[in-house]
């Protein structure tokens, strides 16, 4: 999604705006987890995907600005989230990754599986061209990330 121009702005419902804010937290969750895992384990997959998540969050923030939606990740340090459910997921997955590379890889698989489900649901009924473009690109990226984690899990 780097450098790609966004499609024209459309209209988002209140629910779609809330979903967009949630997407920002999900992208931050993935970035923060993968960064923590990259520091703990010398596995390239985490560094590469953490960098991708940074780009994803930047793109989601562009949509938040376009649609005048408050960014729930603004000013939040790594590992801190506005939504208590996201915080609980982060804490659980971080703990899952403490003991083994297998646990870390499975945590990554969980993040991407959850993202795919959320993005697929969010695309339903979404008509704003720019939001559809971002959702579709994020979905494709999550599918690539899931494939990478599955590859690493199979090779472990």
HELIX and SHEET records of a PDB file:
HELIX    1   1 UNK A   14  UNK A   40  1                                  27    
HELIX    2   2 UNK A   44  UNK A   66  1                                  23    
HELIX    3   3 UNK A   84  UNK A   96  1                                  13    
HELIX    4   4 UNK A  101  UNK A  123  1                                  23    
HELIX    5   5 UNK A  129  UNK A  155  1                                  27    
END                                                                             
